[in-house]
Amino acid sequence: MLYPLAVYFGSHYFEPWKLAGLLMVLLLVKLATHYSDNHWSRPLLMAGVVYCGFAVWSNNVVSLRFYPALVSGVMLIIFTGSLLSPPSLIERLARLQHPDLPSEGVIYTRRVTQVWCGFFIVNGVIALATAVWSSFEIWSLYNGLIAYVLMGILLGGEYMVRMKTQKHVR
């Protein structure tokens, strides 16, 4: 979440390869300590490490700006993969609180997963556009603040819809 701000401020004090190297170390630690039944997580973490390797090699601050778009792409792959290989990711989360989720709940959680896929497409395109065509300040503002505000609005909006339409779930 702090990545864009760390890149924005860190680039004033450190060479880009050092920032990319730090991110690579964090991803390697996550990879080494991460256990998940999700068969997507390890390859995606490894893709992040490869990306960081490229950013270290290129030692160009512009290469660091593509990471938020990559993260949106990864999230899109995870959410889409869960639609192609049910249960959907949101259904899995819902079943943590409601193990006997009714069929209406399964349909609802699938739809919410689709909405998140749409969000990651739009967010990824905007993140990519800010990486390519905007100033460093605009890139940092969008990827370090606005994207998270939009995620919060989506989370809050979905919660309100769920409470209004599925009163029996409370």
VEXVEX-248894 format. One line per field, with one value per residue (C-alpha): residue number from 1; residue in three letters; x negated, y negated, z negated. Coordinates in nm, 3 decimals. Last residue first. Example, Ala and Ser with C-alpha at 12.3 -4.5 7.8 and 13.67 -1.06 7.14 Angstrom:
resi = 2 / 1 $
resn = Ser / Ala $
X = -1.367 / -1.230 $
Y = 0.106 / 0.450 $
Z = -0.714 / -0.780 $
END
This chain:
resi = 170 / 169 / 168 / 167 / 166 / 165 / 164 / 163 / 162 / 161 / 160 / 159 / 158 / 157 / 156 / 155 / 154 / 153 / 152 / 151 / 150 / 149 / 148 / 147 / 146 / 145 / 144 / 143 / 142 / 141 / 140 / 139 / 138 / 137 / 136 / 135 / 134 / 133 / 132 / 131 / 130 / 129 / 128 / 127 / 126 / 125 / 124 / 123 / 122 / 121 / 120 / 119 / 118 / 117 / 116 / 115 / 114 / 113 / 112 / 111 / 110 / 109 / 108 / 107 / 106 / 105 / 104 / 103 / 102 / 101 / 100 / 99 / 98 / 97 / 96 / 95 / 94 / 93 / 92 / 91 / 90 / 89 / 88 / 87 / 86 / 85 / 84 / 83 / 82 / 81 / 80 / 79 / 78 / 77 / 76 / 75 / 74 / 73 / 72 / 71 / 70 / 69 / 68 / 67 / 66 / 65 / 64 / 63 / 62 / 61 / 60 / 59 / 58 / 57 / 56 / 55 / 54 / 53 / 52 / 51 / 50 / 49 / 48 / 47 / 46 / 45 / 44 / 43 / 42 / 41 / 40 / 39 / 38 / 37 / 36 / 35 / 34 / 33 / 32 / 31 / 30 / 29 / 28 / 27 / 26 / 25 / 24 / 23 / 22 / 21 / 20 / 19 / 18 / 17 / 16 / 15 / 14 / 13 / 12 / 11 / 10 / 9 / 8 / 7 / 6 / 5 / 4 / 3 / 2 / 1 $
resn = Arg / Val / His / Lys / Gln / Thr / Lys / Met / Arg / Val / Met / Tyr / Glu / Gly / Gly / Leu / Leu / Ile / Gly / Met / Leu / Val / Tyr / Ala / Ile / Leu / Gly / Asn / Tyr / Leu / Ser / Trp / Ile / Glu / Phe / Ser / Ser / Trp / Val / Ala / Thr / Ala / Leu / Ala / Ile / Val / Gly / Asn / Val / Ile / Phe / Phe / Gly / Cys / Trp / Val / Gln / Thr / Val / Arg / Arg / Thr / Tyr / Ile / Val / Gly / Glu / Ser / Pro / Leu / Asp / Pro / His / Gln / Leu / Arg / Ala / Leu / Arg / Glu / Ile / Leu / Ser / Pro / Pro / Ser / Leu / Leu / Ser / Gly / Thr / Phe / Ile / Ile / Leu / Met / Val / Gly / Ser / Val / Leu / Ala / Pro / Tyr / Phe / Arg / Leu / Ser / Val / Val / Asn / Asn / Ser / Trp / Val / Ala / Phe / Gly / Cys / Tyr / Val / Val / Gly / Ala / Met / Leu / Leu / Pro / Arg / Ser / Trp / His / Asn / Asp / Ser / Tyr / His / Thr / Ala / Leu / Lys / Val / Leu / Leu / Leu / Val / Met / Leu / Leu / Gly / Ala / Leu / Lys / Trp / Pro / Glu / Phe / Tyr / His / Ser / Gly / Phe / Tyr / Val / Ala / Leu / Pro / Tyr / Leu / Met $
X = 2.637 / 2.712 / 3.095 / 3.079 / 2.944 / 3.041 / 2.979 / 2.682 / 2.521 / 2.573 / 2.418 / 2.121 / 2.071 / 2.067 / 1.817 / 1.581 / 1.617 / 1.566 / 1.262 / 1.117 / 1.174 / 0.997 / 0.712 / 0.677 / 0.688 / 0.410 / 0.077 / 0.150 / 0.334 / 0.128 / -0.204 / -0.137 / -0.017 / -0.338 / -0.564 / -0.407 / -0.172 / -0.200 / -0.349 / -0.307 / 0.018 / 0.156 / 0.051 / 0.217 / 0.528 / 0.540 / 0.479 / 0.750 / 1.003 / 0.919 / 0.890 / 1.233 / 1.390 / 1.246 / 1.381 / 1.728 / 1.693 / 1.602 / 1.912 / 2.122 / 1.977 / 2.046 / 2.411 / 2.459 / 2.304 / 2.517 / 2.832 / 2.722 / 2.712 / 2.381 / 2.351 / 2.000 / 2.114 / 1.831 / 1.536 / 1.778 / 1.791 / 1.415 / 1.434 / 1.734 / 1.534 / 1.255 / 1.494 / 1.557 / 1.497 / 1.220 / 1.294 / 1.430 / 1.136 / 0.898 / 1.064 / 1.002 / 0.638 / 0.564 / 0.724 / 0.522 / 0.205 / 0.299 / 0.374 / 0.035 / -0.137 / 0.030 / -0.093 / -0.447 / -0.479 / -0.622 / -0.940 / -1.051 / -1.038 / -1.293 / -1.553 / -1.812 / -1.741 / -1.887 / -1.719 / -1.386 / -1.426 / -1.499 / -1.196 / -0.981 / -1.130 / -1.048 / -0.693 / -0.658 / -0.779 / -0.500 / -0.257 / -0.391 / -0.358 / -0.008 / 0.179 / 0.215 / 0.418 / 0.383 / 0.147 / -0.181 / -0.393 / -0.719 / -0.967 / -0.756 / -0.687 / -1.059 / -1.134 / -0.874 / -1.030 / -1.379 / -1.256 / -1.097 / -1.430 / -1.611 / -1.366 / -1.434 / -1.811 / -1.797 / -1.616 / -1.908 / -1.828 / -1.756 / -1.505 / -1.381 / -1.278 / -1.014 / -0.822 / -0.911 / -0.806 / -0.490 / -0.402 / -0.481 / -0.286 / 0.000 $
Y = 1.081 / 1.311 / 1.285 / 0.917 / 1.005 / 0.720 / 0.418 / 0.556 / 0.691 / 0.364 / 0.170 / 0.408 / 0.383 / 0.005 / 0.010 / 0.245 / 0.050 / -0.282 / -0.140 / -0.019 / -0.365 / -0.525 / -0.279 / -0.370 / -0.742 / -0.726 / -0.570 / -0.467 / -0.785 / -1.034 / -0.865 / -0.852 / -1.215 / -1.322 / -1.119 / -1.293 / -1.108 / -0.917 / -0.572 / -0.493 / -0.691 / -0.494 / -0.163 / -0.249 / -0.363 / -0.040 / 0.169 / -0.014 / 0.043 / 0.413 / 0.461 / 0.302 / 0.524 / 0.832 / 0.699 / 0.678 / 1.038 / 1.150 / 0.966 / 1.157 / 1.489 / 1.391 / 1.320 / 1.650 / 1.844 / 1.650 / 1.736 / 2.102 / 2.088 / 2.051 / 2.335 / 2.240 / 1.882 / 1.685 / 1.851 / 1.938 / 1.572 / 1.568 / 1.876 / 1.726 / 1.407 / 1.611 / 1.797 / 2.165 / 2.245 / 2.287 / 2.040 / 1.780 / 1.840 / 1.789 / 1.457 / 1.340 / 1.455 / 1.330 / 0.992 / 0.966 / 1.031 / 0.769 / 0.517 / 0.595 / 0.551 / 0.213 / 0.114 / 0.232 / 0.034 / -0.279 / -0.104 / -0.071 / -0.450 / -0.482 / -0.316 / -0.077 / 0.156 / 0.459 / 0.383 / 0.323 / 0.650 / 0.837 / 0.668 / 0.805 / 1.152 / 1.128 / 1.021 / 1.316 / 1.541 / 1.402 / 1.483 / 1.835 / 1.891 / 1.745 / 1.915 / 2.263 / 2.118 / 2.371 / 2.123 / 2.118 / 1.807 / 1.787 / 1.826 / 1.637 / 1.353 / 1.331 / 1.333 / 1.060 / 0.841 / 0.901 / 0.807 / 0.490 / 0.395 / 0.471 / 0.255 / -0.034 / 0.024 / 0.051 / -0.284 / -0.472 / -0.609 / -0.948 / -1.130 / -0.800 / -0.702 / -0.975 / -0.874 / -0.506 / -0.483 / -0.680 / -0.445 / -0.135 / -0.237 / 0.000 $
Z = -0.946 / -0.651 / -0.674 / -0.580 / -0.238 / -0.007 / -0.232 / -0.426 / -0.109 / 0.079 / -0.211 / -0.226 / 0.150 / 0.129 / -0.156 / 0.028 / 0.355 / 0.177 / -0.002 / 0.326 / 0.476 / 0.178 / 0.229 / 0.597 / 0.508 / 0.250 / 0.344 / 0.703 / 0.800 / 0.602 / 0.676 / 1.051 / 1.045 / 0.866 / 1.094 / 1.392 / 1.619 / 1.946 / 1.894 / 1.527 / 1.504 / 1.799 / 1.644 / 1.313 / 1.501 / 1.701 / 1.390 / 1.197 / 1.474 / 1.510 / 1.133 / 1.080 / 1.344 / 1.173 / 0.843 / 0.998 / 1.118 / 0.765 / 0.638 / 0.893 / 0.776 / 0.417 / 0.503 / 0.689 / 0.400 / 0.153 / 0.345 / 0.334 / -0.047 / -0.237 / -0.490 / -0.604 / -0.679 / -0.840 / -0.662 / -0.382 / -0.280 / -0.218 / 0.002 / 0.183 / 0.245 / 0.404 / 0.629 / 0.561 / 0.835 / 1.096 / 1.374 / 1.132 / 0.896 / 1.186 / 1.261 / 0.903 / 0.902 / 1.254 / 1.182 / 0.861 / 1.061 / 1.317 / 1.045 / 0.890 / 1.227 / 1.273 / 0.926 / 1.018 / 1.342 / 1.178 / 1.068 / 1.431 / 1.461 / 1.178 / 1.397 / 1.255 / 1.552 / 1.373 / 1.041 / 1.219 / 1.412 / 1.091 / 0.936 / 1.218 / 1.166 / 0.794 / 0.874 / 1.113 / 0.828 / 0.608 / 0.888 / 0.926 / 0.548 / 0.514 / 0.797 / 0.644 / 0.358 / 0.078 / -0.081 / -0.263 / -0.260 / -0.456 / -0.171 / 0.084 / -0.159 / -0.238 / 0.136 / 0.192 / -0.078 / 0.065 / 0.413 / 0.278 / 0.121 / 0.446 / 0.641 / 0.404 / 0.428 / 0.808 / 0.827 / 0.666 / 0.326 / 0.168 / 0.390 / 0.532 / 0.180 / 0.161 / 0.473 / 0.453 / 0.088 / 0.165 / 0.450 / 0.236 / -0.074 / 0.000 $
END
